[in-house]
Amino acid sequence: MANILTSKIELNVELDENRIPKKLRWSAQDGGITNEEAKAMMLSVWDNKAKETLRIDLWTKDMPVDEMKQFFHQTLVAMSDTFNRATQDEKMTATMKDFCDYFAEKLELKK
């Protein structure tokens, strides 16, 4: 019988009295990350039975808006790269990258 390997990613959210995230921390033992602080996170999980995406989007109340814009842009770029690796659909990947450039231009992220 083959050994089954597992990997654990842990998310910890500290909430204020109104249940708004104050601190986000995460650990990924295989990645050498232990209790690192983050200001925002997005997690998407595919529910195969319901054929829909389940999501958790969190950010701390002290996440600056300009950094949130950068976070979204970088996430969109990463999603384009992931889409390409998963589908090898070069044409749609190029379209997604064009949108990422447009997004950055409109938000004046690229100087």
Backbone torsions as a table, in degrees:
resi	resn	phi	psi	omega
1	MET	NA	133.6	-177.7
2	ALA	-76.2	147.8	175.2
3	ASN	-71.0	136.3	175.7
4	ILE	-99.7	122.9	178.9
5	LEU	-94.2	146.3	174.3
6	THR	-131.5	156.9	177.6
7	SER	-136.6	140.3	-175.5
8	LYS	-117.4	132.0	171.8
9	ILE	-118.1	126.7	-175.0
10	GLU	-118.1	135.8	177.0
11	LEU	-119.4	133.2	176.8
12	ASN	-126.3	130.1	-177.5
13	VAL	-120.6	120.0	174.4
14	GLU	-95.1	126.1	-176.1
15	LEU	-107.6	152.4	172.7
16	ASP	-86.5	-173.5	-176.8
17	GLU	-64.0	-20.4	178.2
18	ASN	-97.7	10.5	179.7
19	ARG	66.7	28.6	174.7
20	ILE	-96.2	133.7	-178.2
21	PRO	-58.7	126.3	174.2
22	LYS	-96.2	-42.5	-178.8
23	LYS	-140.5	140.3	173.3
24	LEU	-118.4	132.7	177.5
25	ARG	-134.9	147.4	179.4
26	TRP	-143.2	153.6	178.7
27	SER	-135.9	142.5	174.8
28	ALA	-144.2	94.7	-172.9
29	GLN	-54.5	-44.4	-179.5
30	ASP	-64.4	-25.2	178.6
31	GLY	-94.0	1.3	179.7
32	GLY	72.9	24.0	-178.2
33	ILE	-108.2	124.6	-178.5
34	THR	-129.8	114.4	173.4
35	ASN	52.3	43.5	178.5
36	GLU	-79.7	141.6	179.6
37	GLU	-83.6	145.3	175.2
38	ALA	-136.8	156.5	177.8
39	LYS	-100.2	-18.9	-179.4
40	ALA	-155.3	156.3	176.2
41	MET	-154.6	150.6	173.2
42	MET	-133.8	128.8	178.9
43	LEU	-128.8	126.1	177.3
44	SER	-120.3	135.3	-179.9
45	VAL	-130.1	132.7	179.4
46	TRP	-86.8	122.5	175.3
47	ASP	-93.1	102.2	-175.4
48	ASN	-65.3	-33.5	-179.2
49	LYS	-68.9	-47.4	-178.1
50	ALA	-85.7	-10.8	-177.6
51	LYS	55.6	50.3	179.1
52	GLU	-149.0	160.5	179.1
53	THR	-92.0	131.3	173.1
54	LEU	-103.3	140.1	-173.1
55	ARG	-136.3	151.6	169.2
56	ILE	-130.3	117.5	176.1
57	ASP	-119.2	117.6	-178.9
58	LEU	-133.2	147.0	170.9
59	TRP	-150.0	151.4	-179.1
60	THR	-78.8	157.4	-177.5
61	LYS	-68.5	-14.2	178.1
62	ASP	-102.2	15.9	175.7
63	MET	-72.2	117.7	-179.8
64	PRO	-66.6	143.1	-178.4
65	VAL	-60.6	-40.5	-179.6
66	ASP	-63.7	-36.0	176.7
67	GLU	-72.2	-33.4	176.8
68	MET	-63.4	-38.6	177.4
69	LYS	-63.4	-43.3	176.8
70	GLN	-63.4	-42.8	179.3
71	PHE	-58.0	-46.6	178.6
72	PHE	-62.6	-45.1	-179.3
73	HIS	-60.4	-49.0	-179.1
74	GLN	-64.0	-34.6	177.1
75	THR	-66.4	-42.4	178.0
76	LEU	-62.4	-41.9	177.6
77	VAL	-62.5	-45.0	179.2
78	ALA	-63.6	-38.2	177.5
79	MET	-63.9	-37.5	176.8
80	SER	-61.7	-44.9	178.9
81	ASP	-63.2	-43.6	179.3
82	THR	-64.7	-42.2	177.6
83	PHE	-57.5	-44.2	-179.7
84	ASN	-63.5	-45.8	179.1
85	ARG	-63.0	-36.2	-176.0
86	ALA	-79.2	-30.2	-172.3
87	THR	-118.9	-19.6	-172.7
88	GLN	56.3	26.0	178.8
89	ASP	-88.6	89.0	-175.0
90	GLU	-64.1	-39.2	-177.3
91	LYS	-63.7	-47.5	179.8
92	MET	-70.2	-35.0	176.7
93	THR	-59.9	-43.5	178.5
94	ALA	-62.5	-38.7	177.9
95	THR	-64.9	-42.1	178.6
96	MET	-64.2	-41.5	178.8
97	LYS	-63.9	-39.2	176.4
98	ASP	-59.5	-42.9	177.7
99	PHE	-62.6	-40.8	179.0
100	CYS	-60.2	-41.5	177.4
101	ASP	-64.1	-42.9	178.1
102	TYR	-61.5	-45.7	179.0
103	PHE	-57.0	-48.8	179.9
104	ALA	-63.9	-39.4	179.5
105	GLU	-64.7	-46.6	-178.4
106	LYS	-65.7	-31.4	178.3
107	LEU	-91.9	3.0	-179.6
108	GLU	54.1	45.5	179.4
109	LEU	-84.8	-27.6	-179.9
110	LYS	-101.1	120.6	-177.2
111	LYS	-97.0	NA	NA
